[in-house]
Amino acid sequence: MSRPSPGSSGSDLPPPPVLSFEIDRFRAVPNDRTARQTALVLQPDLSPAVAEALASGRPVVALESTIFSNLGLPSPANAEALDRCVKAIEATGAVPAITAVFDGRARIGLDPTEHGRILGTARKAAERDLAVAVAQGWEFGATTVSASVALAAAGGIAVFATGGIGGVHRGVDATGDVSADLDAIAAHPVVTVCAGAKAFLDLPRTLEHLETAGVPVLGWRHDWFPAFYSRSSGLPVPHRVESAAEVAAVLANRSRVSTGVLLTVPIPEAEALAEEDLAEALDQALADAAAGGITGAGVTPFVLARIAAATGGRSVPANLALAENNAAVAAEVAVAIATR
C-alpha cells in the first residue's frame, strides 16, 4: 500500500500545526500564524499602565503577589513590602507589574486601588494552577515565582523580582520534592532577580539542577550564592556580574530561546541575619516540620514562621530589605534591557 505524498489528501486527519517564532534578542515572539494557533492558551490581562509601557518600549518589572498576601509576610509588613517594592521600581523609571489571578482573570499590573485585595486571604497559584484558577474563577489566586515568571513571559516582560526562589528540598531522594520555580526559570526567557534560594533547601542540588537545565546563574557584584537571609551560602556562583548591562547582554545572548536567567543579589549587609543563629533556627524548624508530617508546599510557610519566632521577629525586616533591594536591582536590569 502506497503512502500518500506529503500535503496530499490521503488522510482525513488535518496536517499538524507548524509553530514558528520571530526571534528577537530578548524573547520568542510568536508570529501571526502561531498566535492564531495558540489563541486558546492563557492570555493575561495587562493593566493600561503596563500595556502602554510595553508598547512604548519602557522598562517593566513583574512582581509576584504571594509575598504580599496572607500566605506571605504578616500584616502590616506585607503592605510595607508592597509599598517599598513598588516605589523602588518606580524610582528607577520602570513600571511595576504585580501578577495575580482576580475573579478568574490572569492579571499583569494592578491599579493602586486594587492593592488592598492582594493583602488579604488568597489561594496560592503556582504555574500549574493558573489554568485551574482561571477555569474555576478563583476570587484571588496569589502568584508564586513559577506563576509570575510564566505570566511575565506571556505578557512580554523580561524581568521579574522576588524575595527568594524555591529549589530542591532536603531529602529529595525520598520525597522527589523539587520546586516548580526551577522549571519555570528554565522554561521562560525572563531574568529572575532574587536573594538566592531559601536557606532551608538543598542549595548544592539546587545549583546543580539549574546547571542541568542550562540556566545562567549570576552573582550581582558578589562571588557567593546567597541564602536568602544570609549573604553567602558558602557556595560560589558560576558567574559574577558588575552591571545591569552585563545581565541584559547575558539574556540577549542565551543559547536557547526559552531559557531564563537567574540573577542572585545578596541581602543588604546591615539587614543580614547572623549565620550561626539562623542555622540553629533552621535545623529546629526542619526537625519540627518532619515530626509534624509537614511536606510539600506546607514546608516553606511553616519554616519561615518558625524562623521569625526564633529570631525575635528580625527575619521580617530582613525580608522587607531584601525584597526592596531585589526590586531596585531588577528595575536597573529592566532599564538596561529596554535601552540596549
C-alpha positions as CSV (number, residue, x, y, z in Angstrom):
1,M,0.0,0.0,0.0
2,S,1.5,3.3,-1.0
3,R,1.7,6.2,1.3
4,P,0.2,9.5,0.3
5,S,2.7,12.1,-0.5
6,P,3.2,15.0,1.9
7,G,0.5,17.5,1.6
8,S,-1.9,15.1,-0.3
9,S,-5.4,14.4,0.9
10,G,-4.8,10.7,1.6
11,S,-5.9,11.1,5.2
12,D,-8.8,12.5,7.0
13,L,-6.5,13.9,9.7
14,P,-5.6,17.6,9.3
15,P,-1.9,18.3,8.9
16,P,-0.1,19.1,12.2
17,P,0.2,22.7,13.0
18,V,3.5,24.4,12.2
19,L,4.6,26.6,15.0
20,S,7.2,29.3,14.2
21,F,8.6,32.2,16.0
22,E,10.1,35.5,15.1
23,I,13.1,35.8,17.4
24,D,14.3,39.0,18.9
25,R,17.2,39.2,21.2
26,F,15.3,39.0,24.4
27,R,12.3,36.7,23.9
28,A,10.5,34.5,21.5
29,V,7.7,36.4,19.8
30,P,5.0,34.3,18.1
31,N,4.3,35.4,14.5
32,D,0.7,35.9,13.3
33,R,0.2,32.3,12.4
34,T,1.5,31.0,15.7
35,A,-0.7,33.5,17.6
36,R,-3.8,32.2,15.8
37,Q,-2.9,28.6,16.5
38,T,-2.3,29.2,20.2
39,A,-5.3,31.5,20.7
40,L,-6.7,29.2,23.5
41,V,-3.5,29.4,25.5
42,L,-3.7,31.6,28.6
43,Q,-3.7,35.3,27.7
44,P,-3.1,37.6,30.7
45,D,-4.9,40.9,31.0
46,L,-2.4,43.8,31.0
47,S,-3.2,46.9,33.0
48,P,-3.3,50.2,31.0
49,A,0.0,51.3,32.6
50,V,1.8,48.1,31.8
51,A,0.3,47.9,28.3
52,E,1.3,51.4,27.5
53,A,4.9,50.9,28.9
54,L,5.4,47.7,26.8
55,A,4.0,49.4,23.7
56,S,6.4,52.3,24.0
57,G,9.4,50.2,24.9
58,R,9.7,51.4,28.5
59,P,11.1,49.1,31.2
60,V,8.7,46.9,33.2
61,V,9.3,44.7,36.2
62,A,6.9,41.9,37.2
63,L,6.2,41.1,40.8
64,E,4.6,38.1,42.5
65,S,1.6,38.5,44.8
66,T,2.1,35.7,47.3
67,I,4.6,37.7,49.3
68,F,2.1,40.4,49.8
69,S,-0.9,38.2,50.7
70,N,-1.8,36.4,53.9
71,L,0.4,33.5,52.5
72,G,3.5,35.6,52.7
73,L,4.5,38.3,55.1
74,P,2.4,39.0,58.2
75,S,0.3,42.2,58.3
76,P,1.2,45.1,58.3
77,A,4.6,44.1,57.0
78,N,3.1,42.8,53.8
79,A,1.6,46.3,53.0
80,E,5.0,47.8,53.7
81,A,6.7,45.4,51.4
82,L,4.3,46.2,48.6
83,D,4.8,49.9,49.0
84,R,8.6,49.6,49.2
85,C,8.9,47.3,46.2
86,V,6.6,49.5,44.0
87,K,8.5,52.7,44.9
88,A,11.9,51.1,44.4
89,I,10.9,50.1,40.8
90,E,9.3,53.5,40.0
91,A,12.3,55.4,41.4
92,T,14.4,53.9,38.6
93,G,11.9,54.9,35.9
94,A,10.4,51.4,35.4
95,V,6.8,50.3,35.7
96,P,5.8,47.7,38.4
97,A,3.6,44.9,37.2
98,I,2.1,42.9,40.0
99,T,0.8,39.5,38.9
100,A,-2.3,37.8,40.3
101,V,-5.5,36.0,39.4
102,F,-8.5,38.1,40.2
103,D,-12.0,36.8,39.6
104,G,-10.8,34.2,37.2
105,R,-8.7,36.6,35.2
106,A,-4.9,36.3,35.0
107,R,-3.7,39.9,35.6
108,I,-0.4,41.7,35.0
109,G,-0.3,45.1,36.6
110,L,-2.8,46.3,39.1
111,D,-4.3,49.7,39.7
112,P,-3.3,51.2,43.1
113,T,-7.0,51.0,44.1
114,E,-6.7,47.2,43.8
115,H,-3.6,46.8,46.1
116,G,-5.8,46.2,49.1
117,R,-7.1,43.0,47.6
118,I,-3.7,41.3,47.4
119,L,-3.0,42.0,51.1
120,G,-5.8,39.7,52.1
121,T,-6.8,36.0,52.0
122,A,-5.7,34.1,49.0
123,R,-5.2,30.7,47.4
124,K,-1.7,30.0,46.3
125,A,-1.3,29.7,42.5
126,A,1.8,28.2,41.1
127,E,2.3,27.9,37.3
128,R,0.4,24.5,37.2
129,D,-2.6,26.2,38.9
130,L,-3.0,29.1,36.6
131,A,-5.3,27.3,34.1
132,V,-7.4,26.0,37.0
133,A,-7.6,29.4,38.7
134,V,-8.9,30.9,35.5
135,A,-11.2,28.0,34.6
136,Q,-12.7,27.9,38.1
137,G,-12.9,31.6,38.5
138,W,-10.8,31.9,41.7
139,E,-11.5,35.2,43.5
140,F,-7.8,35.7,44.3
141,G,-5.0,33.4,43.3
142,A,-1.7,34.7,44.7
143,T,1.0,34.0,42.2
144,T,4.2,32.2,43.2
145,V,7.6,32.6,41.5
146,S,6.7,30.0,38.9
147,A,3.3,31.5,38.0
148,S,4.8,35.0,37.9
149,V,7.6,34.0,35.6
150,A,5.1,32.3,33.3
151,L,2.8,35.3,33.3
152,A,5.7,37.7,32.7
153,A,6.8,35.7,29.7
154,A,3.3,35.5,28.3
155,G,3.0,39.3,28.7
156,G,6.3,40.1,27.1
157,I,8.0,41.2,30.3
158,A,11.7,40.3,30.5
159,V,12.4,40.9,34.2
160,F,10.8,39.6,37.4
161,A,11.7,40.4,41.0
162,T,11.0,38.3,44.1
163,G,12.5,37.6,47.6
164,G,13.9,34.1,47.2
165,I,13.2,31.2,44.9
166,G,12.3,27.6,45.7
167,G,14.6,24.8,44.9
168,V,15.5,21.2,45.6
169,H,14.3,20.3,49.1
170,R,16.4,18.4,51.6
171,G,15.6,14.7,51.5
172,V,14.7,14.9,47.8
173,D,15.8,11.3,47.3
174,A,12.9,10.1,49.4
175,T,10.3,12.8,48.5
176,G,11.2,14.0,45.0
177,D,10.3,17.5,46.1
178,V,11.7,20.0,43.7
179,S,10.1,23.4,43.4
180,A,8.3,24.3,40.2
181,D,10.2,27.6,40.3
182,L,13.3,25.9,38.8
183,D,11.4,24.6,35.8
184,A,9.7,27.9,35.2
185,I,13.0,29.8,35.3
186,A,14.4,27.3,32.8
187,A,11.4,27.4,30.5
188,H,10.7,31.1,30.1
189,P,13.0,33.9,28.8
190,V,12.8,36.1,31.9
191,V,15.5,37.4,34.2
192,T,14.5,36.4,37.8
193,V,16.1,38.6,40.4
194,C,16.2,37.1,43.9
195,A,18.3,36.8,47.1
196,G,19.2,33.2,46.2
197,A,17.1,30.3,47.3
198,K,15.6,29.8,50.7
199,A,18.2,28.7,53.2
200,F,16.4,25.5,54.3
201,L,16.7,24.0,50.9
202,D,19.4,21.7,49.5
203,L,21.4,24.5,47.9
204,P,24.1,22.4,46.3
205,R,21.5,20.3,44.5
206,T,19.5,23.4,43.6
207,L,22.5,24.9,41.8
208,E,23.2,21.5,40.1
209,H,19.6,21.4,38.9
210,L,19.9,24.9,37.4
211,E,23.1,23.9,35.7
212,T,21.5,20.8,34.2
213,A,18.6,23.0,32.9
214,G,21.1,25.4,31.3
215,V,20.1,28.4,33.4
216,P,22.9,31.0,33.7
217,V,23.3,31.8,37.4
218,L,24.8,35.2,38.1
219,G,26.0,36.9,41.2
220,W,25.3,40.7,41.5
221,R,28.6,42.2,42.4
222,H,29.1,39.2,44.6
223,D,31.0,35.9,44.4
224,W,28.8,33.7,46.5
225,F,25.3,32.2,46.1
226,P,23.1,34.0,48.7
227,A,20.9,32.1,51.1
228,F,18.0,34.5,51.5
229,Y,18.6,35.9,55.0
230,S,22.4,35.3,54.6
231,R,24.7,37.0,52.1
232,S,26.5,33.7,51.4
233,S,25.6,30.0,51.4
234,G,29.3,29.1,51.1
235,L,28.7,28.1,47.5
236,P,30.3,30.1,44.7
237,V,28.1,31.5,42.0
238,P,29.2,30.4,38.5
239,H,29.5,33.9,37.2
240,R,29.8,37.4,38.8
241,V,28.4,40.5,37.0
242,E,29.1,44.1,37.8
243,S,26.3,45.9,35.9
244,A,22.8,45.7,34.6
245,A,24.2,46.0,31.1
246,E,26.0,42.7,31.6
247,V,22.8,41.0,32.7
248,A,21.0,42.3,29.7
249,A,23.7,41.0,27.4
250,V,23.6,37.5,29.0
251,L,19.8,37.3,28.4
252,A,20.3,38.6,24.8
253,N,22.9,36.0,24.0
254,R,21.4,32.9,25.7
255,S,21.8,29.8,23.7
256,R,18.1,28.7,24.0
257,V,15.1,30.8,23.0
258,S,13.1,29.8,26.1
259,T,15.7,29.7,28.8
260,G,15.7,32.4,31.5
261,V,18.5,33.8,33.7
262,L,18.8,33.8,37.5
263,L,20.4,36.9,39.0
264,T,21.2,36.5,42.7
265,V,21.5,39.6,44.8
266,P,22.8,39.3,48.4
267,I,20.7,40.9,51.2
268,P,22.0,44.3,52.2
269,E,24.7,43.7,54.8
270,A,23.1,45.7,57.5
271,E,20.0,43.6,57.4
272,A,21.6,40.1,57.1
273,L,20.9,37.7,60.0
274,A,23.8,36.0,61.8
275,E,24.5,32.7,60.1
276,E,25.1,30.8,63.4
277,D,21.7,31.9,64.8
278,L,20.0,31.2,61.5
279,A,21.5,27.7,61.2
280,E,20.2,26.7,64.6
281,A,16.7,28.0,63.9
282,L,16.6,26.3,60.5
283,D,17.6,22.9,61.9
284,Q,15.0,23.1,64.6
285,A,12.3,24.2,62.2
286,L,13.0,21.4,59.7
287,A,13.0,18.9,62.5
288,D,9.6,20.1,63.8
289,A,8.2,20.0,60.2
290,A,9.3,16.4,59.8
291,A,7.9,15.5,63.2
292,G,4.6,17.1,62.3
293,G,4.4,15.4,58.9
294,I,4.5,18.7,57.1
295,T,5.6,18.2,53.5
296,G,5.5,19.8,50.1
297,A,4.1,23.3,49.8
298,G,3.4,23.5,53.5
299,V,7.1,23.4,54.4
300,T,8.0,26.9,53.3
301,P,5.4,28.9,55.3
302,F,6.0,26.7,58.4
303,V,9.7,27.1,58.4
304,L,9.6,30.8,57.7
305,A,7.2,31.3,60.6
306,R,9.4,29.3,62.9
307,I,12.5,31.4,61.9
308,A,10.6,34.6,62.5
309,A,9.8,33.4,66.0
310,A,13.3,32.1,66.7
311,T,14.9,35.4,65.6
312,G,12.6,37.5,67.7
313,G,10.9,38.9,64.5
314,R,14.2,40.1,63.0
315,S,13.6,38.0,59.9
316,V,10.7,40.2,58.9
317,P,12.6,43.4,58.4
318,A,15.3,41.4,56.7
319,N,12.7,40.1,54.3
320,L,11.5,43.6,53.6
321,A,15.0,44.8,53.0
322,L,15.9,42.1,50.5
323,A,12.6,42.3,48.6
324,E,13.1,46.1,48.2
325,N,16.7,45.7,47.2
326,N,15.9,43.0,44.6
327,A,13.1,45.2,43.2
328,A,15.6,48.1,42.8
329,V,18.2,45.9,41.0
330,A,15.5,44.3,38.8
331,A,14.5,47.8,37.7
332,E,18.1,48.6,36.8
333,V,18.2,45.5,34.7
334,A,14.8,46.3,33.0
335,V,16.1,49.7,32.1
336,A,19.3,48.2,30.6
337,I,17.2,45.8,28.5
338,A,14.9,48.5,27.3
339,T,17.7,50.8,26.3
340,R,20.0,48.1,24.8
